[in-house]
C-alpha cells in the first residue's frame, strides 16, 4: 500500500522526497485502516453484547448520530447523520451499541443506500423488534468536490422494517421525532 501511495503522489506531480510528504504514505495507510475498520467489526456481536429484557414496547429513538464514510465509487467522504428507531419486543439494546453499529457499516467503502439497509437489517436481526427505522441524511464529497459540484446538497435514504413499514402513524411519529428540535 505504501508503494501505491507513493505512485499516486508521483502521478499527481509531487516530489515524494520533500519534507511535507516524507511520512505521508504511512499516514495515509493509518487513516485508511481506521476509515475502513468496519470490515473487521461484527454488528451482531456488538448488539448482542448488550441485550436486556424489558417490558417497554414504545419507540426507542437515537437521532443525530454523526457518520463518516467513503463512497465506493470515488473513495471520497460521505458526511452525515443517522436517525434510528426500534420498537422493542421483549428486549432492548444498550444505547451506545446503536452508534457503534452505524460505525461498523460506515467504516467501509459504501453507498448510502446500502449503508441504510445494512444498519436496519443488523438491528432487526439482533434484537428482533416489532419494527426498525433508519434514516440517513448525508453530504457526498463526490458531488461537491468534483462532478456536478453542488455544494451542501444532501441525500436522504430510509429503511423501514416491521411496524414502521406497516403502520403510517408509527412512521409519522418517528419522522416527527427526528425532525423536531430536541437538543438543538
C-alpha positions as protocol buffer text, in pm:
chain_id: "A"
residue {
  index: 1
  type: UNK
  ca { x: 0 y: 0 z: 0 }
}
residue {
  index: 2
  type: UNK
  ca { x: 288 y: 234 z: 77 }
}
residue {
  index: 3
  type: UNK
  ca { x: 421 y: 191 z: -278 }
}
residue {
  index: 4
  type: UNK
  ca { x: 74 y: 263 z: -416 }
}
residue {
  index: 5
  type: UNK
  ca { x: 50 y: 591 z: -222 }
}
residue {
  index: 6
  type: UNK
  ca { x: 395 y: 694 z: -346 }
}
residue {
  index: 7
  type: UNK
  ca { x: 288 y: 617 z: -703 }
}
residue {
  index: 8
  type: UNK
  ca { x: -32 y: 822 z: -663 }
}
residue {
  index: 9
  type: UNK
  ca { x: 171 y: 1118 z: -533 }
}
residue {
  index: 10
  type: UNK
  ca { x: 417 y: 1086 z: -823 }
}
residue {
  index: 11
  type: UNK
  ca { x: 129 y: 1061 z: -1071 }
}
residue {
  index: 12
  type: UNK
  ca { x: -9 y: 1389 z: -933 }
}
residue {
  index: 13
  type: UNK
  ca { x: 328 y: 1555 z: -996 }
}
residue {
  index: 14
  type: UNK
  ca { x: 451 y: 1563 z: -637 }
}
residue {
  index: 15
  type: UNK
  ca { x: 808 y: 1524 z: -517 }
}
residue {
  index: 16
  type: UNK
  ca { x: 769 y: 1234 z: -273 }
}
residue {
  index: 17
  type: UNK
  ca { x: 1102 y: 1314 z: -110 }
}
residue {
  index: 18
  type: UNK
  ca { x: 1008 y: 1664 z: 3 }
}
residue {
  index: 19
  type: UNK
  ca { x: 978 y: 1717 z: 378 }
}
residue {
  index: 20
  type: UNK
  ca { x: 599 y: 1751 z: 393 }
}
residue {
  index: 21
  type: UNK
  ca { x: 543 y: 1424 z: 207 }
}
residue {
  index: 22
  type: UNK
  ca { x: 812 y: 1200 z: 359 }
}
residue {
  index: 23
  type: UNK
  ca { x: 574 y: 1034 z: 605 }
}
residue {
  index: 24
  type: UNK
  ca { x: 255 y: 1080 z: 401 }
}
residue {
  index: 25
  type: UNK
  ca { x: 237 y: 718 z: 282 }
}
residue {
  index: 26
  type: UNK
  ca { x: 241 y: 588 z: 640 }
}
residue {
  index: 27
  type: UNK
  ca { x: -17 y: 846 z: 748 }
}
residue {
  index: 28
  type: UNK
  ca { x: -243 y: 756 z: 455 }
}
residue {
  index: 29
  type: UNK
  ca { x: -219 y: 387 z: 544 }
}
residue {
  index: 30
  type: UNK
  ca { x: -315 y: 454 z: 907 }
}
residue {
  index: 31
  type: UNK
  ca { x: -601 y: 680 z: 801 }
}
residue {
  index: 32
  type: UNK
  ca { x: -745 y: 426 z: 555 }
}
residue {
  index: 33
  type: UNK
  ca { x: -706 y: 141 z: 803 }
}
residue {
  index: 34
  type: UNK
  ca { x: -915 y: 341 z: 1051 }
}
residue {
  index: 35
  type: UNK
  ca { x: -1170 y: 460 z: 794 }
}
residue {
  index: 36
  type: UNK
  ca { x: -1218 y: 101 z: 675 }
}
residue {
  index: 37
  type: UNK
  ca { x: -1204 y: -65 z: 1018 }
}
residue {
  index: 38
  type: UNK
  ca { x: -1568 y: -169 z: 984 }
}
residue {
  index: 39
  type: UNK
  ca { x: -1459 y: -469 z: 779 }
}
residue {
  index: 40
  type: UNK
  ca { x: -1306 y: -608 z: 1100 }
}
residue {
  index: 41
  type: UNK
  ca { x: -1614 y: -549 z: 1319 }
}
residue {
  index: 42
  type: UNK
  ca { x: -1927 y: -759 z: 1363 }
}
residue {
  index: 43
  type: UNK
  ca { x: -2255 y: -574 z: 1419 }
}
residue {
  index: 44
  type: UNK
  ca { x: -2424 y: -882 z: 1565 }
}
residue {
  index: 45
  type: UNK
  ca { x: -2154 y: -927 z: 1829 }
}
residue {
  index: 46
  type: UNK
  ca { x: -2184 y: -560 z: 1926 }
}
residue {
  index: 47
  type: UNK
  ca { x: -2563 y: -561 z: 1953 }
}
residue {
  index: 48
  type: UNK
  ca { x: -2593 y: -898 z: 2125 }
}
residue {
  index: 49
  type: UNK
  ca { x: -2335 y: -797 z: 2388 }
}
residue {
  index: 50
  type: UNK
  ca { x: -2586 y: -560 z: 2549 }
}
residue {
  index: 51
  type: UNK
  ca { x: -2938 y: -704 z: 2514 }
}
residue {
  index: 52
  type: UNK
  ca { x: -3164 y: -663 z: 2814 }
}
residue {
  index: 53
  type: UNK
  ca { x: -3511 y: -793 z: 2893 }
}
residue {
  index: 54
  type: UNK
  ca { x: -3766 y: -512 z: 2907 }
}
residue {
  index: 55
  type: UNK
  ca { x: -4141 y: -467 z: 2915 }
}
residue {
  index: 56
  type: UNK
  ca { x: -4107 y: -143 z: 2717 }
}
residue {
  index: 57
  type: UNK
  ca { x: -4297 y: -159 z: 2389 }
}
residue {
  index: 58
  type: UNK
  ca { x: -4272 y: 207 z: 2293 }
}
residue {
  index: 59
  type: UNK
  ca { x: -4043 y: 352 z: 2029 }
}
residue {
  index: 60
  type: UNK
  ca { x: -3675 y: 398 z: 2119 }
}
residue {
  index: 61
  type: UNK
  ca { x: -3504 y: 663 z: 1906 }
}
residue {
  index: 62
  type: UNK
  ca { x: -3137 y: 756 z: 1880 }
}
residue {
  index: 63
  type: UNK
  ca { x: -3105 y: 1052 z: 1647 }
}
residue {
  index: 64
  type: UNK
  ca { x: -2833 y: 1276 z: 1507 }
}
residue {
  index: 65
  type: UNK
  ca { x: -2565 y: 1004 z: 1508 }
}
residue {
  index: 66
  type: UNK
  ca { x: -2271 y: 1154 z: 1321 }
}
residue {
  index: 67
  type: UNK
  ca { x: -2133 y: 930 z: 1050 }
}
residue {
  index: 68
  type: UNK
  ca { x: -1834 y: 943 z: 824 }
}
residue {
  index: 69
  type: UNK
  ca { x: -1792 y: 702 z: 537 }
}
residue {
  index: 70
  type: UNK
  ca { x: -1629 y: 691 z: 195 }
}
residue {
  index: 71
  type: UNK
  ca { x: -1812 y: 630 z: -129 }
}
residue {
  index: 72
  type: UNK
  ca { x: -1708 y: 316 z: -306 }
}
residue {
  index: 73
  type: UNK
  ca { x: -1716 y: 488 z: -645 }
}
residue {
  index: 74
  type: UNK
  ca { x: -1467 y: 771 z: -583 }
}
residue {
  index: 75
  type: UNK
  ca { x: -1330 y: 694 z: -235 }
}
residue {
  index: 76
  type: UNK
  ca { x: -1435 y: 1040 z: -124 }
}
residue {
  index: 77
  type: UNK
  ca { x: -1606 y: 1125 z: 206 }
}
residue {
  index: 78
  type: UNK
  ca { x: -1973 y: 1088 z: 289 }
}
residue {
  index: 79
  type: UNK
  ca { x: -2058 y: 1301 z: 593 }
}
residue {
  index: 80
  type: UNK
  ca { x: -2396 y: 1287 z: 760 }
}
residue {
  index: 81
  type: UNK
  ca { x: -2627 y: 1186 z: 1039 }
}
residue {
  index: 82
  type: UNK
  ca { x: -2821 y: 870 z: 1105 }
}
residue {
  index: 83
  type: UNK
  ca { x: -3151 y: 858 z: 1290 }
}
residue {
  index: 84
  type: UNK
  ca { x: -3251 y: 515 z: 1419 }
}
residue {
  index: 85
  type: UNK
  ca { x: -3559 y: 383 z: 1596 }
}
residue {
  index: 86
  type: UNK
  ca { x: -3690 y: 46 z: 1700 }
}
residue {
  index: 87
  type: UNK
  ca { x: -3993 y: -82 z: 1887 }
}
residue {
  index: 88
  type: UNK
  ca { x: -3885 y: -337 z: 2149 }
}
residue {
  index: 89
  type: UNK
  ca { x: -4034 y: -684 z: 2154 }
}
residue {
  index: 90
  type: UNK
  ca { x: -3919 y: -804 z: 2496 }
}
residue {
  index: 91
  type: UNK
  ca { x: -3559 y: -687 z: 2454 }
}
residue {
  index: 92
  type: UNK
  ca { x: -3380 y: -353 z: 2445 }
}
residue {
  index: 93
  type: UNK
  ca { x: -3020 y: -287 z: 2348 }
}
residue {
  index: 94
  type: UNK
  ca { x: -2768 y: -67 z: 2526 }
}
residue {
  index: 95
  type: UNK
  ca { x: -2799 y: 274 z: 2365 }
}
residue {
  index: 96
  type: UNK
  ca { x: -2426 y: 308 z: 2290 }
}
residue {
  index: 97
  type: UNK
  ca { x: -2444 y: -1 z: 2069 }
}
residue {
  index: 98
  type: UNK
  ca { x: -2659 y: 172 z: 1809 }
}
residue {
  index: 99
  type: UNK
  ca { x: -2398 y: 435 z: 1712 }
}
residue {
  index: 100
  type: UNK
  ca { x: -2136 y: 158 z: 1718 }
}
residue {
  index: 101
  type: UNK
  ca { x: -2337 y: -36 z: 1461 }
}
residue {
  index: 102
  type: UNK
  ca { x: -2352 y: 275 z: 1243 }
}
residue {
  index: 103
  type: UNK
  ca { x: -1970 y: 284 z: 1255 }
}
residue {
  index: 104
  type: UNK
  ca { x: -1942 y: -86 z: 1165 }
}
residue {
  index: 105
  type: UNK
  ca { x: -2105 y: -21 z: 829 }
}
residue {
  index: 106
  type: UNK
  ca { x: -1997 y: 341 z: 774 }
}
residue {
  index: 107
  type: UNK
  ca { x: -1631 y: 247 z: 814 }
}
residue {
  index: 108
  type: UNK
  ca { x: -1633 y: 57 z: 486 }
}
residue {
  index: 109
  type: UNK
  ca { x: -1636 y: 170 z: 127 }
}
residue {
  index: 110
  type: UNK
  ca { x: -2007 y: 230 z: 81 }
}
residue {
  index: 111
  type: UNK
  ca { x: -2305 y: 366 z: -100 }
}
residue {
  index: 112
  type: UNK
  ca { x: -2553 y: 541 z: 126 }
}
residue {
  index: 113
  type: UNK
  ca { x: -2847 y: 330 z: 12 }
}
residue {
  index: 114
  type: UNK
  ca { x: -2672 y: 9 z: 118 }
}
residue {
  index: 115
  type: UNK
  ca { x: -2544 y: 161 z: 442 }
}
residue {
  index: 116
  type: UNK
  ca { x: -2900 y: 244 z: 544 }
}
residue {
  index: 117
  type: UNK
  ca { x: -3021 y: -109 z: 469 }
}
residue {
  index: 118
  type: UNK
  ca { x: -2730 y: -278 z: 647 }
}
residue {
  index: 119
  type: UNK
  ca { x: -2793 y: -87 z: 970 }
}
residue {
  index: 120
  type: UNK
  ca { x: -3165 y: -166 z: 966 }
}
residue {
  index: 121
  type: UNK
  ca { x: -3107 y: -534 z: 890 }
}
residue {
  index: 122
  type: UNK
  ca { x: -2844 y: -574 z: 1163 }
}
residue {
  index: 123
  type: UNK
  ca { x: -3072 y: -424 z: 1429 }
}
residue {
  index: 124
  type: UNK
  ca { x: -3369 y: -625 z: 1305 }
}
residue {
  index: 125
  type: UNK
  ca { x: -3171 y: -950 z: 1316 }
}
residue {
  index: 126
  type: UNK
  ca { x: -3007 y: -897 z: 1656 }
}
residue {
  index: 127
  type: UNK
  ca { x: -3295 y: -751 z: 1856 }
}
residue {
  index: 128
  type: UNK
  ca { x: -3597 y: -897 z: 1670 }
}
residue {
  index: 129
  type: UNK
  ca { x: -3803 y: -584 z: 1747 }
}
residue {
  index: 130
  type: UNK
  ca { x: -4156 y: -509 z: 1631 }
}
residue {
  index: 131
  type: UNK
  ca { x: -4007 y: -261 z: 1387 }
}
residue {
  index: 132
  type: UNK
  ca { x: -3692 y: -74 z: 1287 }
}
residue {
  index: 133
  type: UNK
  ca { x: -3648 y: 260 z: 1108 }
}
residue {
  index: 134
  type: UNK
  ca { x: -3325 y: 412 z: 981 }
}
residue {
  index: 135
  type: UNK
  ca { x: -3296 y: 747 z: 805 }
}
residue {
  index: 136
  type: UNK
  ca { x: -2962 y: 886 z: 689 }
}
residue {
  index: 137
  type: UNK
  ca { x: -2912 y: 1244 z: 570 }
}
residue {
  index: 138
  type: UNK
  ca { x: -2565 y: 1293 z: 423 }
}
residue {
  index: 139
  type: UNK
  ca { x: -2343 y: 1507 z: 205 }
}
residue {
  index: 140
  type: UNK
  ca { x: -2132 y: 1339 z: -61 }
}
residue {
  index: 141
  type: UNK
  ca { x: -1798 y: 1497 z: -142 }
}
residue {
  index: 142
  type: UNK
  ca { x: -1801 y: 1320 z: -480 }
}
residue {
  index: 143
  type: UNK
  ca { x: -2091 y: 1554 z: -567 }
}
residue {
  index: 144
  type: UNK
  ca { x: -1943 y: 1862 z: -400 }
}
residue {
  index: 145
  type: UNK
  ca { x: -1569 y: 1847 z: -472 }
}
residue {
  index: 146
  type: UNK
  ca { x: -1591 y: 1717 z: -829 }
}
residue {
  index: 147
  type: UNK
  ca { x: -1854 y: 1622 z: -1085 }
}
residue {
  index: 148
  type: UNK
  ca { x: -2166 y: 1839 z: -1053 }
}
residue {
  index: 149
  type: UNK
  ca { x: -2011 y: 2049 z: -772 }
}
residue {
  index: 150
  type: UNK
  ca { x: -2339 y: 2103 z: -588 }
}
residue {
  index: 151
  type: UNK
  ca { x: -2230 y: 2238 z: -251 }
}
residue {
  index: 152
  type: UNK
  ca { x: -2434 y: 2141 z: 54 }
}
residue {
  index: 153
  type: UNK
  ca { x: -2681 y: 1920 z: -131 }
}
residue {
  index: 154
  type: UNK
  ca { x: -2784 y: 1622 z: 80 }
}
residue {
  index: 155
  type: UNK
  ca { x: -2911 y: 1276 z: 9 }
}
residue {
  index: 156
  type: UNK
  ca { x: -3173 y: 1121 z: 237 }
}
residue {
  index: 157
  type: UNK
  ca { x: -3227 y: 746 z: 246 }
}
residue {
  index: 158
  type: UNK
  ca { x: -3454 y: 535 z: 462 }
}
residue {
  index: 159
  type: UNK
  ca { x: -3501 y: 171 z: 553 }
}
residue {
  index: 160
  type: UNK
  ca { x: -3820 y: 68 z: 731 }
}
residue {
  index: 161
  type: UNK
  ca { x: -3896 y: -272 z: 880 }
}
residue {
  index: 162
  type: UNK
  ca { x: -4199 y: -419 z: 1056 }
}
residue {
  index: 163
  type: UNK
  ca { x: -4442 y: -172 z: 1215 }
}
residue {
  index: 164
  type: UNK
  ca { x: -4261 y: 128 z: 1067 }
}
residue {
  index: 165
  type: UNK
  ca { x: -4342 y: -3 z: 720 }
}
residue {
  index: 166
  type: UNK
  ca { x: -4688 y: -136 z: 804 }
}
residue {
  index: 167
  type: UNK
  ca { x: -4832 y: 149 z: 1015 }
}
residue {
  index: 168
  type: UNK
  ca { x: -4823 y: 502 z: 874 }
}
residue {
  index: 169
  type: UNK
  ca { x: -4891 y: 660 z: 1215 }
}
residue {
  index: 170
  type: UNK
  ca { x: -4581 y: 494 z: 1364 }
}
residue {
  index: 171
  type: UNK
  ca { x: -4370 y: 604 z: 1069 }
}
residue {
  index: 172
  type: UNK
  ca { x: -4510 y: 958 z: 1103 }
}
residue {
  index: 173
  type: UNK
  ca { x: -4431 y: 965 z: 1476 }
}
residue {
  index: 174
  type: UNK
  ca { x: -4070 y: 867 z: 1400 }
}
residue {
  index: 175
  type: UNK
  ca { x: -4039 y: 1130 z: 1128 }
}
residue {
  index: 176
  type: UNK
  ca { x: -4178 y: 1397 z: 1363 }
}
residue {
  index: 177
  type: UNK
  ca { x: -3932 y: 1299 z: 1635 }
}
residue {
  index: 178
  type: UNK
  ca { x: -3627 y: 1314 z: 1409 }
}
residue {
  index: 179
  type: UNK
  ca { x: -3733 y: 1644 z: 1258 }
}
residue {
  index: 180
  type: UNK
  ca { x: -3804 y: 1805 z: 1598 }
}
residue {
  index: 181
  type: UNK
  ca { x: -3575 y: 2050 z: 1768 }
}
residue {
  index: 182
  type: UNK
  ca { x: -3488 y: 1831 z: 2068 }
}
residue {
  index: 183
  type: UNK
  ca { x: -3131 y: 1904 z: 2180 }
}
residue {
  index: 184
  type: UNK
  ca { x: -3071 y: 2158 z: 1903 }
}
